[in-house]
Amino acid sequence: MDRPLTHRRILGIALPIVLSNATVPILGAVDTGVIGQLGEAAPIGAVGLGAVVLSSIYWVFGFLRMGTTGLVAQARGAGDGAETRSLLMRGLMIATAAGLVFILGQVLIFQAAFAIAPASDEVEALSRQYLSIRIWGAPATIAIYALTGWLIAMERSRGVLYLQVGMNSLNILLDLLFVLKFGWGIEGVAVATLISEWSGLALGLWLCRDAFRGGDWCNWPKVFDRVKLANMAAVNGDILVRSVLLQASFTAFMFLGAGLGDTTLAANQVLLQFLQITAFALDGFAFAAEALVGQAFGQRKPALLRRASIMCSQWGVAFGVLLSLAFLVGGPWIIDVMTTAPEVRLAARDYLFWIGLTPILGVASWMLDGIFIGATRTRQMRNAMLVSVSIYALSLLVLLPAFGNHGLWAGMMVLFIARAVTLGLRYPALERASAQVNPGAAH
């Protein structure tokens, strides 16, 4: 692993991720836009609420993506090819088990979700139809996290691009066919996504086929090595807590918005597509940091780790500024494309300026997440998130009653800033640890 660290190398990892991630919010926008052609607020809110419920469930298992990237990158930096393949197998086994649990427990999951979601009866009924179909894609969706993490760590980000473009292009085509041509409504959106999820899993396994050559992937004594499993459990456990807290914050945002009325819920769902665009664009450079920082950590080279952190962050800031300008200039037009409901259009415009602030205020939190994931300093991430979410909750107690939906969006900005500050204070210790500890146990 002696390749020079250059801007070209960073872009080689990041740009395919940016392009592949761009298809995800495009997919969400198409889902919203297709349903929006019905001219009613309730179906838009139902798709948004259902998608948030599933995203909250699935992204809890985002530790498979993040943990796999960090651990595989460090194993690669240390020259342990066999461990990189064993790590992928462990991730796929976890994904299969988790997906089956969600399918079997779907009734309880949906009851719990709607018990805390103060949406109207119409929105809840439509969301249940959507969820009852989508849940059958759980094993595939969770497994794709592990496959994606492995590809990123191996610097095969073009594979991630092929996976996302293929899966989401199919989803969009089926959306248009099932909803606009066949008139299946919400159920059509759900079936389209279900088919694309299982198709994406098949493609992802093919893209990672090198990991299944030779006997390392099924060398069960190595796959189930107690020390490796314990380290993986510790890393993933910390990320799990961190992910639960983060998803709880976003889920609370959606549910609190639902309590402000169907029009506000629909407007927030439209604007959340901009937030997803921001997250996925900046994640391209955060993912590059994960791979490059992880390798530097595995090599025990603090200077290289610092250089990777700085260079990746420079690109993240540049993209954040461009996104902010693009949202402020083109946002009204995009809103009109996504919904034909006049009241939703007006409401979304009222809160658009918060979306303009998001890339600028959020970039530091995204980049630091990538740096800490690459170094697998997950205990520090968990603790920082605990503090950040506490600050977020306190801010909502003050801002939401006083300013309504504006206060809700202001609270989201507080969360971004708190995440950046709490992780930034811990960065010097991360550099010191890169030269002092066993990288395989650096959770």
Secondary structure as UniProt FT lines:
FT   HELIX           7..36
FT   TURN            37..38
FT   HELIX           41..59
FT   HELIX           60..62
FT   HELIX           63..77
FT   TURN            78..79
FT   HELIX           81..104
FT   HELIX           106..115
FT   HELIX           121..134
FT   HELIX           135..137
FT   HELIX           138..153
FT   TURN            154..155
FT   HELIX           157..175
FT   HELIX           176..181
FT   HELIX           185..207
FT   HELIX           209..212
FT   HELIX           216..218
FT   HELIX           220..223
FT   HELIX           226..258
FT   TURN            259..260
FT   HELIX           262..299
FT   HELIX           302..338
FT   HELIX           342..350
FT   HELIX           352..374
FT   TURN            375..376
FT   HELIX           378..403
FT   HELIX           405..424
FT   TURN            425..426
FT   HELIX           427..434
FT   TURN            435..436
FT   HELIX           439..441
//
